[in-house]
Amino acid sequence: MSSFSKEEVARVADLARITLTDEEITQFTEELAVISDAVAKVSEVASADVPATSHPIPLSNVWREDVVGPGVELDEVLAMAPAHEDGKFAVPQILGEE
């Protein structure tokens, strides 16, 4: 992996309109070198015979069967509603339509 120079760090900071001190430029240059080295190590291990993974532990979804169960009768539900009409809930009109 390539390493980053102080000039590159300063240029990127300038493009991002971030003001950095000389100490911060030095610090970020060193930190980017560590990150670059870590990426290089991963790249060494990654090869065509190593499958790509998105998670280190195999995951699987657990689904239950969708089983139809007993429902509630329409008359029973409508009996609990404040108002109903023609087998439907009746609600106050809010849009001013007739």
VEXMARKE-644780 format. One record per residue: residue number from 1; residue in one letter; z, y negated, x of N, C-alpha, C in turn. Coordinates in pm, 1 decimal. Layout:
BEGIN
<k = NUM, r = A, n_w = Z, n_v = Y, n_u = X, ca_w = Z, ca_v = Y, ca_u = X, c_w = Z, c_v = Y, c_u = X>
...
This chain:
BEGIN
<k = 1, r = M, n_w = 0.0, n_v = 118.1, n_u = 83.8, ca_w = 0.0, ca_v = 0.0, ca_u = 0.0, c_w = 0.0, c_v = -124.1, c_u = 88.1>
<k = 2, r = S, n_w = -56.3, n_v = -227.6, n_u = 33.9, ca_w = -59.2, ca_v = -352.0, ca_u = 109.9, c_w = 73.8, c_v = -424.2, c_u = 95.7>
<k = 3, r = S, n_w = 105.4, n_v = -502.2, n_u = 197.2, ca_w = 226.5, ca_v = -583.1, ca_u = 187.5, c_w = 186.4, c_v = -725.0, c_u = 149.0>
<k = 4, r = F, n_w = 281.4, n_v = -800.6, n_u = 106.8, ca_w = 255.3, ca_v = -935.8, ca_u = 59.9, c_w = 301.4, c_v = -1035.6, c_u = 164.4>
<k = 5, r = S, n_w = 221.7, n_v = -1139.0, n_u = 184.1, ca_w = 260.2, ca_v = -1243.5, ca_u = 278.7, c_w = 333.8, c_v = -1354.5, c_u = 205.1>
<k = 6, r = K, n_w = 402.6, n_v = -1435.9, n_u = 281.7, ca_w = 473.4, ca_v = -1549.1, ca_u = 222.2, c_w = 375.5, c_v = -1644.6, c_u = 155.4>
<k = 7, r = E, n_w = 256.1, n_v = -1656.6, n_u = 213.2, ca_w = 155.1, ca_v = -1745.8, ca_u = 156.2, c_w = 108.8, c_v = -1695.0, c_u = 19.3>
<k = 8, r = E, n_w = 95.3, n_v = -1562.7, n_u = 5.6, ca_w = 53.1, ca_v = -1505.3, ca_u = -122.7, c_w = 161.2, c_v = -1526.8, c_u = -229.8>
<k = 9, r = V, n_w = 285.9, n_v = -1506.9, n_u = -190.9, ca_w = 395.9, ca_v = -1527.3, ca_u = -284.4, c_w = 401.4, c_v = -1673.4, c_u = -327.1>
<k = 10, r = A, n_w = 385.6, n_v = -1763.6, n_u = -232.4, ca_w = 387.8, ca_v = -1906.7, ca_u = -264.1, c_w = 269.8, c_v = -1943.9, c_u = -354.1>
<k = 11, r = R, n_w = 152.8, n_v = -1885.1, n_u = -329.3, ca_w = 35.0, ca_v = -1915.7, ca_u = -410.9, c_w = 53.2, c_v = -1866.8, c_u = -554.0>
<k = 12, r = V, n_w = 105.3, n_v = -1745.7, n_u = -570.9, ca_w = 128.2, ca_v = -1691.7, ca_u = -705.3, c_w = 233.7, c_v = -1775.5, c_u = -777.7>
<k = 13, r = A, n_w = 337.6, n_v = -1814.6, n_u = -708.4, ca_w = 440.4, ca_v = -1900.1, ca_u = -768.6, c_w = 379.6, c_v = -2033.4, c_u = -811.3>
<k = 14, r = D, n_w = 292.4, n_v = -2087.9, n_u = -728.3, ca_w = 226.3, ca_v = -2214.1, ca_u = -762.7, c_w = 136.6, c_v = -2196.6, c_u = -885.4>
<k = 15, r = L, n_w = 62.6, n_v = -2086.2, n_u = -891.7, ca_w = -21.9, ca_v = -2059.7, ca_u = -1008.4, c_w = 61.4, c_v = -2047.6, c_u = -1136.1>
<k = 16, r = A, n_w = 181.0, n_v = -1989.7, n_u = -1123.4, ca_w = 270.3, ca_v = -1973.9, ca_u = -1237.8, c_w = 353.3, c_v = -2100.1, c_u = -1262.2>
<k = 17, r = R, n_w = 330.1, n_v = -2200.7, n_u = -1180.6, ca_w = 402.9, ca_v = -2328.0, ca_u = -1189.3, c_w = 554.3, c_v = -2307.3, c_u = -1175.1>
<k = 18, r = I, n_w = 589.1, n_v = -2223.1, n_u = -1076.6, ca_w = 729.0, ca_v = -2196.9, ca_u = -1044.6, c_w = 756.4, c_v = -2255.8, c_u = -907.5>
<k = 19, r = T, n_w = 856.7, n_v = -2338.6, n_u = -899.9, ca_w = 893.8, ca_v = -2399.0, ca_u = -772.1, c_w = 992.5, c_v = -2307.0, c_u = -701.0>
<k = 20, r = L, n_w = 955.2, n_v = -2265.2, n_u = -580.3, ca_w = 1042.2, ca_v = -2177.6, ca_u = -502.0, c_w = 1079.3, c_v = -2244.2, c_u = -371.1>
<k = 21, r = T, n_w = 1202.2, n_v = -2219.7, n_u = -327.6, ca_w = 1243.7, ca_v = -2267.4, ca_u = -195.6, c_w = 1190.2, c_v = -2169.8, c_u = -91.0>
<k = 22, r = D, n_w = 1196.1, n_v = -2209.4, n_u = 35.2, ca_w = 1152.3, ca_v = -2120.4, ca_u = 142.7, c_w = 1234.2, c_v = -1991.6, c_u = 144.9>
<k = 23, r = E, n_w = 1364.8, n_v = -2003.5, n_u = 114.7, ca_w = 1451.1, ca_v = -1885.1, ca_u = 111.5, c_w = 1408.9, c_v = -1790.5, c_u = -0.7>
<k = 24, r = E, n_w = 1372.6, n_v = -1846.8, n_u = -117.0, ca_w = 1329.7, ca_v = -1763.5, ca_u = -228.8, c_w = 1195.8, c_v = -1696.0, c_u = -199.5>
<k = 25, r = I, n_w = 1107.0, n_v = -1768.6, n_u = -133.9, ca_w = 978.3, ca_v = -1709.0, ca_u = -97.0, c_w = 1000.6, c_v = -1591.8, c_u = -2.5>
<k = 26, r = T, n_w = 1089.3, n_v = -1609.4, n_u = 94.9, ca_w = 1121.5, ca_v = -1500.9, ca_u = 187.5, c_w = 1183.6, c_v = -1382.8, c_u = 112.7>
<k = 27, r = Q, n_w = 1276.8, n_v = -1411.3, n_u = 22.2, ca_w = 1343.8, ca_v = -1306.3, ca_u = -55.0, c_w = 1242.2, c_v = -1229.3, c_u = -139.7>
<k = 28, r = F, n_w = 1154.7, n_v = -1299.3, n_u = -210.9, ca_w = 1057.8, ca_v = -1232.7, ca_u = -296.5, c_w = 954.9, c_v = -1155.2, c_u = -215.3>
<k = 29, r = T, n_w = 920.2, n_v = -1205.3, n_u = -98.3, ca_w = 827.4, ca_v = -1132.8, ca_u = -11.5, c_w = 888.1, c_v = -999.4, c_u = 29.4>
<k = 30, r = E, n_w = 1016.0, n_v = -1000.5, n_u = 65.6, ca_w = 1084.7, ca_v = -876.6, ca_u = 104.1, c_w = 1098.6, c_v = -781.8, c_u = -14.7>
<k = 31, r = E, n_w = 1131.2, n_v = -836.5, n_u = -132.2, ca_w = 1147.2, ca_v = -752.1, ca_u = -251.2, c_w = 1014.0, c_v = -689.2, c_u = -292.3>
<k = 32, r = L, n_w = 906.0, n_v = -765.2, n_u = -283.4, ca_w = 774.6, ca_v = -710.9, ca_u = -316.3, c_w = 734.4, c_v = -601.2, c_u = -217.7>
<k = 33, r = A, n_w = 775.2, n_v = -614.7, n_u = -91.8, ca_w = 746.6, ca_v = -510.6, ca_u = 7.3, c_w = 817.7, c_v = -380.8, c_u = -30.4>
<k = 34, r = V, n_w = 942.5, n_v = -389.8, n_u = -77.8, ca_w = 1017.6, ca_v = -271.2, ca_u = -119.5, c_w = 949.2, c_v = -206.0, c_u = -239.2>
<k = 35, r = I, n_w = 906.6, n_v = -287.0, n_u = -335.8, ca_w = 837.3, ca_v = -234.0, ca_u = -454.1, c_w = 706.7, c_v = -168.5, c_u = -413.1>
<k = 36, r = S, n_w = 634.2, n_v = -233.2, n_u = -324.4, ca_w = 506.5, ca_v = -179.4, ca_u = -277.0, c_w = 526.1, c_v = -45.4, c_u = -206.0>
<k = 37, r = D, n_w = 630.7, n_v = -34.5, n_u = -126.2, ca_w = 660.8, ca_v = 91.4, ca_u = -57.4, c_w = 696.2, c_v = 202.2, c_u = -157.1>
<k = 38, r = A, n_w = 771.2, n_v = 166.9, n_u = -262.8, ca_w = 807.7, ca_v = 266.1, ca_u = -365.0, c_w = 683.7, c_v = 316.1, c_u = -437.5>
<k = 39, r = V, n_w = 591.1, n_v = 227.6, n_u = -467.4, ca_w = 467.2, ca_v = 267.6, ca_u = -533.7, c_w = 385.7, c_v = 357.1, c_u = -440.7>
<k = 40, r = A, n_w = 385.5, n_v = 326.5, n_u = -313.5, ca_w = 311.9, ca_v = 408.4, ca_u = -217.4, c_w = 369.9, c_v = 549.7, c_u = -210.4>
<k = 41, r = K, n_w = 503.6, n_v = 561.9, n_u = -215.0, ca_w = 566.5, ca_v = 693.8, ca_u = -210.8, c_w = 529.2, c_v = 775.5, c_u = -335.0>
<k = 42, r = V, n_w = 527.7, n_v = 711.4, n_u = -450.4, ca_w = 489.7, ca_v = 781.6, ca_u = -573.5, c_w = 343.6, c_v = 823.3, c_u = -564.8>
<k = 43, r = S, n_w = 260.6, n_v = 737.4, n_u = -511.4, ca_w = 118.6, ca_v = 769.4, ca_u = -497.7, c_w = 95.7, c_v = 887.9, c_u = -405.1>
<k = 44, r = E, n_w = 180.7, n_v = 904.9, n_u = -303.4, ca_w = 168.2, ca_v = 1018.9, ca_u = -213.2, c_w = 195.0, c_v = 1149.8, c_u = -287.2>
<k = 45, r = V, n_w = 293.4, n_v = 1149.3, n_u = -375.8, ca_w = 332.3, ca_v = 1269.8, ca_u = -448.6, c_w = 231.2, c_v = 1301.3, c_u = -558.6>
<k = 46, r = A, n_w = 182.4, n_v = 1198.9, n_u = -624.0, ca_w = 88.0, ca_v = 1219.0, ca_u = -734.1, c_w = -44.7, c_v = 1268.8, c_u = -678.7>
<k = 47, r = S, n_w = -85.2, n_v = 1384.8, n_u = -726.0, ca_w = -213.1, ca_v = 1441.3, ca_u = -684.4, c_w = -279.7, c_v = 1505.0, c_u = -804.9>
<k = 48, r = A, n_w = -399.4, n_v = 1555.5, n_u = -785.6, ca_w = -475.5, ca_v = 1612.3, ca_u = -897.1, c_w = -406.8, c_v = 1734.4, c_u = -958.0>
<k = 49, r = D, n_w = -329.3, n_v = 1809.4, n_u = -877.2, ca_w = -265.5, ca_v = 1930.0, ca_u = -929.8, c_w = -129.6, c_v = 1903.6, c_u = -994.0>
<k = 50, r = V, n_w = -84.1, n_v = 1778.1, n_u = -992.5, ca_w = 41.6, ca_v = 1741.9, ca_u = -1057.7, c_w = 7.6, c_v = 1671.4, c_u = -1188.0>
<k = 51, r = P, n_w = 45.4, n_v = 1731.3, n_u = -1303.7, ca_w = 10.4, ca_v = 1668.3, ca_u = -1431.1, c_w = 88.5, c_v = 1539.4, c_u = -1454.2>
<k = 52, r = A, n_w = 23.2, n_v = 1444.7, n_u = -1516.8, ca_w = 89.0, ca_v = 1318.9, ca_u = -1550.3, c_w = 189.3, c_v = 1343.3, c_u = -1662.2>
<k = 53, r = T, n_w = 302.8, n_v = 1276.0, n_u = -1654.7, ca_w = 404.4, ca_v = 1290.2, ca_u = -1758.3, c_w = 448.3, c_v = 1152.5, c_u = -1804.7>
<k = 54, r = S, n_w = 486.6, n_v = 1145.1, n_u = -1931.2, ca_w = 538.5, ca_v = 1019.3, ca_u = -1982.1, c_w = 690.5, c_v = 1024.2, c_u = -1991.5>
<k = 55, r = H, n_w = 746.3, n_v = 1145.1, n_u = -1979.5, ca_w = 890.6, ca_v = 1161.8, ca_u = -1988.3, c_w = 929.2, c_v = 1282.7, c_u = -1903.7>
<k = 56, r = P, n_w = 1038.8, n_v = 1274.7, n_u = -1828.6, ca_w = 1074.7, ca_v = 1386.7, ca_u = -1740.8, c_w = 1123.5, c_v = 1510.9, c_u = -1815.0>
<k = 57, r = I, n_w = 1166.2, n_v = 1495.2, n_u = -1939.1, ca_w = 1216.6, ca_v = 1608.4, ca_u = -2017.1, c_w = 1119.6, c_v = 1632.6, c_u = -2132.7>
<k = 58, r = P, n_w = 1075.7, n_v = 1755.8, n_u = -2152.1, ca_w = 983.9, ca_v = 1782.0, ca_u = -2264.0, c_w = 1049.4, c_v = 1746.4, c_u = -2397.5>
<k = 59, r = L, n_w = 976.4, n_v = 1675.6, n_u = -2481.1, ca_w = 1027.8, ca_v = 1634.6, ca_u = -2611.0, c_w = 945.9, c_v = 1698.2, c_u = -2722.2>
<k = 60, r = S, n_w = 1011.1, n_v = 1726.4, n_u = -2832.4, ca_w = 938.0, ca_v = 1774.9, ca_u = -2949.0, c_w = 1004.9, c_v = 1718.5, c_u = -3073.4>
<k = 61, r = N, n_w = 923.6, n_v = 1693.4, n_u = -3174.5, ca_w = 977.0, ca_v = 1643.9, ca_u = -3300.4, c_w = 1033.4, c_v = 1759.1, c_u = -3381.3>
<k = 62, r = V, n_w = 1139.7, n_v = 1731.7, n_u = -3453.2, ca_w = 1199.6, ca_v = 1830.8, ca_u = -3539.6, c_w = 1175.8, c_v = 1784.8, c_u = -3683.0>
<k = 63, r = W, n_w = 1097.8, n_v = 1862.0, n_u = -3754.7, ca_w = 1064.2, ca_v = 1827.3, ca_u = -3891.9, c_w = 1121.3, c_v = 1931.8, c_u = -3985.5>
<k = 64, r = R, n_w = 1160.2, n_v = 1889.0, n_u = -4102.9, ca_w = 1202.9, ca_v = 1984.2, ca_u = -4204.1, c_w = 1088.5, c_v = 2000.6, c_u = -4303.2>
<k = 65, r = E, n_w = 1089.6, n_v = 2110.0, n_u = -4372.7, ca_w = 989.2, ca_v = 2134.2, ca_u = -4474.6, c_w = 1007.2, c_v = 2034.3, c_u = -4588.3>
<k = 66, r = D, n_w = 898.1, n_v = 1986.0, n_u = -4641.2, ca_w = 901.1, ca_v = 1894.9, ca_u = -4754.5, c_w = 904.8, c_v = 1979.4, c_u = -4881.0>
<k = 67, r = V, n_w = 1024.7, n_v = 1993.9, n_u = -4935.7, ca_w = 1043.9, ca_v = 2081.0, ca_u = -5051.1, c_w = 1071.7, c_v = 1995.0, c_u = -5173.4>
<k = 68, r = V, n_w = 1000.8, n_v = 2022.7, n_u = -5281.0, ca_w = 1023.1, ca_v = 1950.2, ca_u = -5405.5, c_w = 1154.2, c_v = 1995.9, c_u = -5466.0>
<k = 69, r = G, n_w = 1239.1, n_v = 1899.7, n_u = -5498.5, ca_w = 1368.2, ca_v = 1931.5, ca_u = -5557.6, c_w = 1375.9, c_v = 1876.0, c_u = -5698.8>
<k = 70, r = P, n_w = 1487.8, n_v = 1897.2, n_u = -5760.3, ca_w = 1502.9, ca_v = 1847.0, ca_u = -5896.7, c_w = 1505.7, c_v = 1694.6, c_u = -5897.1>
<k = 71, r = G, n_w = 1439.2, n_v = 1636.5, n_u = -5992.9, ca_w = 1435.7, ca_v = 1491.7, ca_u = -6006.0, c_w = 1522.9, c_v = 1445.8, c_u = -6121.4>
<k = 72, r = V, n_w = 1512.8, n_v = 1318.2, n_u = -6150.9, ca_w = 1589.1, ca_v = 1260.1, ca_u = -6259.7, c_w = 1491.3, c_v = 1232.8, c_u = -6373.6>
<k = 73, r = E, n_w = 1532.9, n_v = 1262.6, n_u = -6493.9, ca_w = 1447.5, ca_v = 1240.8, ca_u = -6609.7, c_w = 1425.6, c_v = 1092.0, c_u = -6632.8>
<k = 74, r = L, n_w = 1306.2, n_v = 1055.3, n_u = -6678.4, ca_w = 1269.9, ca_v = 916.2, ca_u = -6702.0, c_w = 1365.5, c_v = 850.6, c_u = -6800.9>
<k = 75, r = D, n_w = 1399.0, n_v = 918.0, n_u = -6907.9, ca_w = 1489.0, ca_v = 860.0, ca_u = -7007.9, c_w = 1625.8, c_v = 828.4, c_u = -6947.8>
<k = 76, r = E, n_w = 1671.8, n_v = 914.0, n_u = -6857.6, ca_w = 1801.2, ca_v = 892.3, ca_u = -6793.3, c_w = 1798.2, c_v = 768.6, c_u = -6703.6>
<k = 77, r = V, n_w = 1689.7, n_v = 751.3, n_u = -6629.0, ca_w = 1675.3, ca_v = 634.7, ca_u = -6541.5, c_w = 1664.4, c_v = 507.9, c_u = -6624.2>
<k = 78, r = L, n_w = 1580.9, n_v = 509.7, n_u = -6727.4, ca_w = 1562.2, ca_v = 391.3, ca_u = -6810.8, c_w = 1689.7, c_v = 353.7, c_u = -6884.9>
<k = 79, r = A, n_w = 1774.1, n_v = 451.5, n_u = -6914.0, ca_w = 1900.5, ca_v = 423.4, ca_u = -6980.5, c_w = 1993.0, c_v = 340.8, c_u = -6890.9>
<k = 80, r = M, n_w = 1976.6, n_v = 350.5, n_u = -6758.7, ca_w = 2060.3, ca_v = 274.1, ca_u = -6665.2, c_w = 2002.1, c_v = 136.6, c_u = -6635.0>
<k = 81, r = A, n_w = 1877.5, n_v = 110.3, n_u = -6674.5, ca_w = 1811.7, ca_v = -17.6, ca_u = -6646.0, c_w = 1859.8, c_v = -124.4, c_u = -6744.1>
<k = 82, r = P, n_w = 1869.3, n_v = -248.1, n_u = -6698.2, ca_w = 1909.9, ca_v = -355.7, ca_u = -6787.9, c_w = 1811.5, c_v = -373.7, c_u = -6904.3>
<k = 83, r = A, n_w = 1681.9, n_v = -353.5, n_u = -6877.6, ca_w = 1581.4, ca_v = -367.1, ca_u = -6982.3, c_w = 1463.1, c_v = -277.3, c_u = -6949.0>
<k = 84, r = H, n_w = 1399.9, n_v = -221.4, n_u = -7052.9, ca_w = 1281.4, ca_v = -139.4, ca_u = -7032.4, c_w = 1191.4, c_v = -151.0, c_u = -7154.1>
<k = 85, r = E, n_w = 1062.5, n_v = -123.6, n_u = -7127.8, ca_w = 964.3, ca_v = -135.5, ca_u = -7234.5, c_w = 848.5, c_v = -41.3, c_u = -7204.5>
<k = 86, r = D, n_w = 809.7, n_v = 39.6, n_u = -7300.1, ca_w = 698.4, ca_v = 133.6, ca_u = -7287.3, c_w = 714.2, c_v = 227.0, c_u = -7166.6>
<k = 87, r = G, n_w = 835.1, n_v = 271.6, n_u = -7139.2, ca_w = 859.4, ca_v = 365.7, ca_u = -7030.8, c_w = 857.8, c_v = 302.7, c_u = -6892.6>
<k = 88, r = K, n_w = 872.0, n_v = 170.7, n_u = -6885.5, ca_w = 872.6, ca_v = 98.4, ca_u = -6756.7, c_w = 989.5, c_v = 1.8, c_u = -6754.7>
<k = 89, r = F, n_w = 1029.3, n_v = -37.1, n_u = -6632.0, ca_w = 1133.2, ca_v = -138.0, ca_u = -6617.9, c_w = 1077.5, c_v = -271.6, c_u = -6664.7>
<k = 90, r = A, n_w = 1157.1, n_v = -348.0, n_u = -6735.9, ca_w = 1118.7, ca_v = -482.8, ca_u = -6777.0, c_w = 1195.3, c_v = -581.3, c_u = -6688.6>
<k = 91, r = V, n_w = 1121.2, n_v = -671.0, n_u = -6626.4, ca_w = 1183.1, ca_v = -769.4, ca_u = -6536.8, c_w = 1141.6, c_v = -908.7, c_u = -6580.9>
<k = 92, r = P, n_w = 1220.7, n_v = -1010.0, n_u = -6544.2, ca_w = 1185.6, ca_v = -1146.5, ca_u = -6583.6, c_w = 1054.6, c_v = -1189.5, c_u = -6516.3>
<k = 93, r = Q, n_w = 976.9, n_v = -1265.5, n_u = -6589.5, ca_w = 850.1, ca_v = -1315.9, ca_u = -6537.2, c_w = 880.2, c_v = -1428.8, c_u = -6439.0>
<k = 94, r = I, n_w = 812.9, n_v = -1427.2, n_u = -6323.3, ca_w = 841.9, ca_v = -1530.0, ca_u = -6223.3, c_w = 719.2, c_v = -1612.4, c_u = -6185.0>
<k = 95, r = L, n_w = 600.5, n_v = -1571.4, n_u = -6224.7, ca_w = 480.8, ca_v = -1640.4, ca_u = -6182.3, c_w = 424.5, c_v = -1736.3, c_u = -6287.3>
<k = 96, r = G, n_w = 488.6, n_v = -1744.6, n_u = -6402.0, ca_w = 443.6, ca_v = -1835.8, ca_u = -6505.3, c_w = 317.7, c_v = -1788.4, c_u = -6575.4>
<k = 97, r = E, n_w = 282.9, n_v = -1663.8, n_u = -6562.2, ca_w = 164.6, ca_v = -1610.5, ca_u = -6629.4, c_w = 204.7, c_v = -1551.5, c_u = -6763.3>
<k = 98, r = E, n_w = 111.8, n_v = -1544.8, n_u = -6853.3, ca_w = 139.7, ca_v = -1489.2, ca_u = -6985.9, c_w = 94.3, c_v = -1346.2, c_u = -6994.3>
